[in-house]
């Protein structure tokens, strides 16, 4: 008889979009080990969201140590914890190295590290969407026998718990109006400008949607406030929540939004997973077949987003809006 799995570690570092997609696998891991003590090893931006989720008993945020001392401390803690199983949902050179550092007596490890007990085999994983790839990983680890691994078959992450668990948290300033609202995500990685639809185009779209009776709400980091002001100028009235929302509050906004329009960036993934009808704009810089959001989502691809007409996005928006 195999040993009971009592202590589990899940590793997920990465960016917000990757973290959101991994919530589907995290849910499955919790269902497979309902009585286990499950710890998440991640980074500090995801701490609040992970603690709100129903999947973890403990959240540790030093998964990407900054120096040798921190690395030694983290590895020492992992050894001392004596996990029965580790699910590596990051599967990169860093986490593969963590596995090798835990030898000669590593825990059962699900991932792609050389020599691990529960390897995800085959090159197909390199061409799978994150959701199918992680479903296949858990299938090969023996906890998801009927995992959906065909292209497009894996369900999106389920964030329905966010509304149940955030009733007590502070509301988002100015986001409680009764009018239906559109969330706009005009920003993204500063070093990847090719992944952004021009802010002028967002402003034109905002004016069109405002004329249809929708409120406009702009979200993003504090560094994107100038974009929000540009959209406000075009629309006359739009709410600027840039720099004012944490990930949990964003998810609540997404769960109640009439529509989201955003670039290929983490907040767009989060809002889509929260259930918002979403238009996600992709340039040639990334492939939605491998990493696009799923759910009530229309993906619009344009090799160069500067050339994407406002009319194309507007007609998609109108068809996604609740009648």
N, C-alpha and C positions, 0 to 999 in steps of 0.2 A: 504494500500500500504506500502511495506517495505521501511525502511529508505535507502536513497542512501548512498552507501559506498564511502566516499570521502578520508578517511585516513586509510591506511593499513600498518601494520607492518608484516614483514616476519622474523622469527627467524631461523638462521642456523649457528651453531657453528662448532663443529666436526672437522674432519680431511679433508685433501684435496680431497681424493677419494669420501667421503660422500658429500662434498660441490659440486663437479663436477656433481655427479648423481642428486643432488637437483636442478640443473639448469633447468632440464626438468619441474619440478613443478613450479619453479619461472617463467618460460615462460608462463605457463598456467594461473598463478595468474595475470600476467600483461595483458594477453588477456581478462581475465574475468573482469578486472577493468581498462579499457584503460584510463580513465580520472582521476583516483584516484592518490593521492600523496602516493607513496609506498616507505617505508623506510625499509632497511635491517639492522637487528641487528646481528652482526657477530663478528669476531675477526680480529686483524690487518693483519695477513697473506693474507686474502682474499680481502682486501680493494681495491687494484688496479684492480683486475679482476672484482670485483662486480661493480666498477665505470665505467669500460669499457662496461659492459653488458647493453643491452637496457631495463632492467627490473626495475631499481630503480631510484627514484629521489634523495634519500639521503642514505648514508651508514654510520652506526654508529658501532664502533669497540670495544665497552666496554661490549660485551655480556657475558664475563666470568670474572666478577670483581674479583680483587685480594684480596681485604679486605672489611671490613664492611662499611667503609666510601664510597668506590666506589660503592658497592652494593646499599646502600641507595640513592646515587646520581642517579644511573641508574633507580631504581624503581620510584624515584620521577619524573624523566623526562618522563618515560612511562605513569605515571598517568596524568601528566600535558598535554601530547600530545593528550589525549582523542581520541585514535584510534577507528574507527568504527569496525574494525575487525583485529584480529591477527591470522596469520597462523604459527603455531609452527611446523616447519619441523625438529626440533631436537627431540622432543617427548621423553625426558628423565627426570630423577628425578629433575634435576636442573630447566628445563623450566616448569615442572609441578609446582614446588615451586613458580616460578615467577607468574604463574597464581593465585595461592592461595594468594600471597602477594598483588595482585591487587584487591582483594575483599574489601568491599562488593559490589562494582559496577564495575566488570571487563568488558572489551570489549567483543564482540562476539569472541569466541576463538575456532579455529579449531585445534584439537589435541587429546590427551588422558588424559588430566588433569581431575580429578574428579570434576564433577559439571559444566564442560564447556558447552557452548551453542551448539557447533557443534562437538560432539565427533565422533571419529572414533571407531565404535563398532566392536566387534567380535575378536576371538582369531586368525583368519586366518592371520591377519597382521604380527604375529610373524614368520610366515613361508613364507612370500612373499619377493621377491627381492625388494630392495629399490625403484626401478622405479615403480613397480606395487603397492607397499604399499603406496607410496605418491600419485599415481593416485587414489587409492581407498579413501585415506583421502580427496582429493579434490572432489571426487564424492559424498562422504557423507556430505561434506560442501556445496554441491549444485551448484558448479561452473563447474563441468566436467561430465555432465550426461552420456556420452558414454565413460567414462574412460576405457582404456584397462587394465583389472585387471587379466586376465588369465596369467599363467606362461609364461614368454618369450614374451608377447605381447606388452609391453610398449616400445615406441621408445627410443633410446638413447638421451641424451642431444644434443642440436644443438648449436655448437659453430661457425657457419658460419659467425656470426657477427664479430669474432675476426679479420679477415683479413681486413674487411671494416674499422674497427675502430682503427687499429694499423698502418695504412700507415704512420702516422706522428711520431710514437714512434721510439726510437732509435733502429737500427737493432742489431741483435745479432752478436757479433764479430766473423768473420770467418765462418759464416753460410750462405753465399750468393753464394757459388760456384754453378756452373751449373750442376755438376755431381750429380746423385741420391745418397742419403745418408740414412744410417740406424741409428736410434737413439737407444742407449742402456741405460737401466736403471738398473744398477747392484746393486744398494743400496736398502735402505728401513729402517724401524725402527731399530735403533741400538740394542734395547732390544728384537727384534724378529728375531734373526739370522736364525731361521728355515724357514722364509719366503723368504730367499735369495738363488738363484741358485749360486753355487760357481763362484767366479770371474775368476778362471782358465777356467771354461766352457765358460763363456762369451768371454774370450780371444781366445779360439779355434774357436768359432763360428765367431768371428770378422775376424779372418784370412781367414776362408772359404768364407765369404761374400766379403771381400776385393778382393780375387782372382776372384770373379765374376764381378769385376768392380765397386763395391759400396764404397763410402766413409763411414767411421765409425765416429760417433759422440757420445761421452759419456756425459750424463747429470746426475745431482744429486746435492746434497748439498756440501758445501765446505769440509765437513768431509769425502766425498767419493772420493777426489782427488787421494788418493793412489790407489784405484781401477782403476781409469782412467789411471794412469801411468802404471799399470800392463798390461792393455789392449793395451796401446800404445807400450809397449815393445814387445808384441807378434805380433803386426801387422806391426810395423815399422812406420806407420803413421796413427794416429787417432787424432781427435780433442777433446780436453778436455774442456768441457763447465761447469764442476762441479763448483757450487758456482757463476756462471756468468749469470744466467738467472732468471728473475722473472716469475711468473705464466703466464702472458700475452705473454711474449716472448717464453716461452715453447709451448704455444698453437699455435703460429705462426709457430714454427719449426715443430710441429706435423702436421699442415695443409699442409705442403710442403714435408713431409718425404715420402720416398719410403716404409719404414718399421719401426716399433718399436718392440723391444724385451725388455720386462721388467718384474720385479717381481711384486707381488701384493702390489703396493704402489701407493700413490697419483699421482705422475707424470705420471705413466702408464695410469691411468684413464683419466687424462687431455689430453694426447696425443691421446688416442683413441677417445675421444669426439671431438677432433679437426679434426678427419677424417682420421687419419693415419691407414693403415693396421697394425694391432697390434697382437703380440703374448704375452699373459699374462700368467705368470707361477705361479701356485698355489700349495702349499703344503697342508697338512692336517690342517694347522693352521687357515685357513679360507675357507669359502664355497662360490665359485663363483655363486652358485644358489641363494644366498642371496645378494651378493655384487659385483659380477664380472662386468667388463666393458662390454658395448654393442656397437655394430656398426660393422665395418669391423674387427672383432676380432676372433682369435682362442685362446681358453683357453686350456692350457695343464696342466693337474693335475698329480702330482706325490706325493704319501704320504710323501716321503723324497726327497727333491729337490737335495740332494747330489747324489742320485742314478739316476737322470734323464740324459739319454745319450745326448751328443751334437748332434748326428745324428738325434734323434727324433725332436729336435728343428730346426735343419738345414733343414730337409725335409719340415716341416711346413712353414719355412721362404721362401723357394724356391717356394712353391705353392702359397703363398700370394703375392709374388713380382709381380709387373706389368710385363706383358709379353713384 
